[in-house]
Amino acid sequence: MRISQSILVAILAGFIAAGVAFWKQADANDDRRNTLLKPSQADAVFAGGCFWCVEADFEKVEGVLEAISGYTGGHVNNPSYEQVSREKTGHYEAVRVIYDPAIVSYEELIDYFWRHVDPTDEGGQFCDRGESYRTAVFVETEDEKAIAEASKQALNASDILADPIVTPILDQQTFWPAEGYHQNYYKTHPTRYSYYRFSCGRDGRVKKVWAKDKAH
């Protein structure tokens, strides 16, 4: 039986439409694209426990254009959330902060980061325990490293914190964006996010750790 050209075209069009729909859905469910920086932008990478919370905190800062949840610091390429949370990948849950340096400086972002985590806890953050929930500052340049180290030393020399900062200053590695459903979780699932943050004790612990800080 011969198939007419018009039927073949219709079949082909159907396959193309189905393929486009499939990839659009896949992209919506697992968006692993890295945002490219414009000349007027800069980025910084921080690990502070649950990346939902770190992302939400940084997106409140004037001059921060976007915060992206992801994974970095480990040895597994393109890791999944399941791998990072259950296996020994070496990865941290981290956030890539894209900002306008004409509005907010890297030094200001470092100061903000310290005061929204417990940098004295080496085993995780709040109710989340394990290597993927540890804190870290990932630096890209010598200037960033100098700023981060100076800020850390100044805090350790002050009497603000009861214990020394254990957060390491590490060289940046590949940043792997987390799955699409993790991005902007505090916006897409506000009730679940709020309950998690409250039950995990994040804000209460941060307030206690930084109780002697007049700037907090």
C-alpha positions as CSV (number, residue, x, y, z in Angstrom):
1,M,0.0,0.0,0.0
2,R,1.4,3.4,-1.0
3,I,1.1,6.3,1.5
4,S,0.4,9.6,0.0
5,Q,2.9,12.5,0.5
6,S,0.3,14.5,2.4
7,I,-0.1,11.7,4.9
8,L,3.6,11.3,5.3
9,V,3.9,15.1,6.0
10,A,1.2,14.9,8.6
11,I,2.8,11.9,10.3
12,L,6.2,13.7,10.3
13,A,4.6,16.9,11.7
14,G,3.0,14.8,14.5
15,F,6.3,13.3,15.5
16,I,7.9,16.7,15.5
17,A,5.1,18.2,17.6
18,A,5.3,15.3,20.1
19,G,9.1,15.7,20.3
20,V,8.9,19.4,21.0
21,A,6.2,18.8,23.6
22,F,8.4,16.1,25.3
23,W,11.5,18.3,25.5
24,K,9.5,21.3,26.7
25,Q,8.1,19.2,29.5
26,A,11.5,17.6,30.3
27,D,13.1,21.1,30.4
28,A,10.4,22.3,32.7
29,N,10.9,19.4,35.1
30,D,14.7,19.3,35.0
31,D,16.2,22.7,34.0
32,R,20.0,22.3,34.2
33,R,20.9,25.4,32.2
34,N,23.5,27.8,33.7
35,T,22.6,31.5,33.4
36,L,25.2,33.4,31.4
37,L,26.5,36.6,32.9
38,K,26.2,40.0,31.1
39,P,29.2,42.4,31.2
40,S,27.5,44.4,34.0
41,Q,26.9,41.4,36.2
42,A,29.0,39.2,38.6
43,D,28.4,36.0,40.5
44,A,29.3,34.4,43.8
45,V,28.7,30.9,45.1
46,F,27.8,30.1,48.7
47,A,26.8,26.9,50.6
48,G,24.7,27.4,53.6
49,G,22.6,24.3,54.2
50,C,19.3,23.9,52.4
51,F,19.6,25.8,49.1
52,W,15.9,26.7,49.2
53,C,16.5,28.9,52.2
54,V,19.8,30.3,50.9
55,E,18.2,31.2,47.6
56,A,15.3,32.8,49.3
57,D,17.5,34.9,51.6
58,F,19.8,36.2,48.9
59,E,16.9,37.2,46.6
60,K,15.9,39.7,49.2
61,V,19.1,41.6,48.8
62,E,19.0,44.8,46.7
63,G,21.3,44.3,43.8
64,V,20.9,40.5,43.6
65,L,19.3,39.7,40.3
66,E,18.9,36.0,40.7
67,A,19.9,33.1,43.0
68,I,20.2,29.6,41.5
69,S,20.1,26.5,43.6
70,G,22.7,23.8,42.7
71,Y,25.5,21.6,43.6
72,T,29.3,22.1,43.7
73,G,32.5,21.1,45.4
74,G,32.3,17.3,44.6
75,H,33.6,14.8,42.2
76,V,30.4,13.6,40.4
77,N,29.4,15.3,37.1
78,N,25.9,16.5,36.6
79,P,24.7,15.1,40.0
80,S,21.1,14.6,40.9
81,Y,19.5,15.6,44.2
82,E,19.2,12.0,45.2
83,Q,22.9,11.4,44.6
84,V,24.0,14.5,46.6
85,S,21.7,13.8,49.5
86,R,22.2,10.0,49.8
87,E,25.7,9.3,48.3
88,K,29.3,10.3,48.9
89,T,29.6,12.8,46.1
90,G,31.5,15.5,48.0
91,H,29.0,18.0,46.7
92,Y,27.5,20.8,48.8
93,E,24.0,22.2,48.3
94,A,24.9,25.6,47.1
95,V,23.6,28.8,45.5
96,R,25.0,30.8,42.7
97,V,24.2,34.5,43.3
98,I,24.1,36.7,40.2
99,Y,24.3,40.4,41.2
100,D,25.0,43.9,40.0
101,P,28.3,45.0,41.6
102,A,27.3,48.6,41.0
103,I,24.5,48.1,43.6
104,V,25.9,45.5,46.0
105,S,29.5,44.6,46.5
106,Y,31.1,41.1,47.0
107,E,32.1,42.2,50.5
108,E,28.5,43.0,51.4
109,L,27.4,39.7,50.1
110,I,30.0,37.9,52.3
111,D,28.8,39.8,55.3
112,Y,25.2,39.0,54.5
113,F,26.0,35.3,54.1
114,W,27.7,34.9,57.4
115,R,24.8,36.4,59.2
116,H,22.2,34.1,57.6
117,V,23.9,30.8,58.5
118,D,25.5,29.2,61.5
119,P,29.2,29.3,60.4
120,T,30.3,27.6,63.7
121,D,28.6,24.3,62.8
122,E,30.8,21.9,60.9
123,G,28.3,19.0,60.7
124,G,25.5,20.6,58.6
125,Q,23.0,23.4,59.2
126,F,20.1,23.3,61.7
127,C,18.0,20.1,61.3
128,D,19.9,19.1,58.1
129,R,23.0,17.1,58.9
130,G,25.7,15.6,56.6
131,E,28.3,16.7,54.1
132,S,25.9,18.2,51.5
133,Y,24.5,20.6,54.1
134,R,27.9,22.1,55.3
135,T,28.7,25.7,54.8
136,A,31.4,27.0,52.4
137,V,32.3,30.1,50.5
138,F,33.5,29.3,46.9
139,V,35.8,32.0,45.5
140,E,36.8,32.6,41.9
141,T,39.5,35.2,42.1
142,E,42.3,36.3,44.5
143,D,40.4,39.4,45.3
144,E,37.3,37.4,46.4
145,K,39.6,35.1,48.4
146,A,41.2,38.0,50.2
147,I,37.8,39.6,51.0
148,A,36.4,36.4,52.3
149,E,39.4,35.5,54.4
150,A,39.6,39.0,55.9
151,S,35.9,39.0,56.8
152,K,36.3,35.6,58.4
153,Q,39.3,36.6,60.4
154,A,37.7,39.8,61.6
155,L,34.6,37.9,62.9
156,N,36.8,35.3,64.6
157,A,38.8,38.2,66.2
158,S,35.6,39.8,67.5
159,D,33.5,38.7,70.5
160,I,30.4,38.4,68.4
161,L,30.4,34.6,68.0
162,A,30.7,32.1,70.9
163,D,32.7,29.7,68.7
164,P,35.1,30.0,65.8
165,I,34.0,30.0,62.2
166,V,34.5,26.6,60.7
167,T,33.2,27.5,57.2
168,P,36.0,26.9,54.6
169,I,37.0,29.3,51.9
170,L,37.3,27.1,48.8
171,D,38.2,27.6,45.1
172,Q,35.2,27.5,42.8
173,Q,34.5,24.4,40.9
174,T,31.9,23.6,38.3
175,F,28.5,24.7,39.5
176,W,25.7,22.3,38.6
177,P,22.2,23.8,38.7
178,A,19.7,21.7,40.6
179,E,16.6,20.2,39.1
180,G,13.9,22.7,38.0
181,Y,11.6,21.9,40.8
182,H,14.1,23.1,43.3
183,Q,14.4,26.5,41.7
184,N,12.4,29.3,43.4
185,Y,10.9,26.7,45.7
186,Y,10.0,29.3,48.3
187,K,7.8,30.9,45.6
188,T,6.3,27.8,44.0
189,H,5.6,26.0,47.3
190,P,5.3,28.8,49.8
191,T,3.3,26.8,52.4
192,R,5.6,23.8,52.3
193,Y,8.7,26.0,52.3
194,S,7.5,28.1,55.3
195,Y,6.7,24.9,57.3
196,Y,10.1,23.4,56.5
197,R,12.0,26.5,57.4
198,F,10.1,26.9,60.7
199,S,10.3,23.2,61.7
200,C,14.0,23.1,60.9
201,G,14.7,25.9,63.3
202,R,16.8,27.9,60.9
203,D,15.7,31.4,61.9
204,G,15.7,30.7,65.6
205,R,19.2,29.3,65.5
206,V,20.6,32.1,63.4
207,K,19.1,34.7,65.8
208,K,20.7,32.9,68.7
209,V,24.2,32.5,67.1
210,W,24.2,36.2,66.1
211,A,22.6,37.6,69.2
212,K,25.6,39.7,70.1
213,D,25.9,41.2,66.6
214,K,24.5,44.8,66.6
215,A,24.3,44.7,62.8
216,H,22.1,41.6,62.7
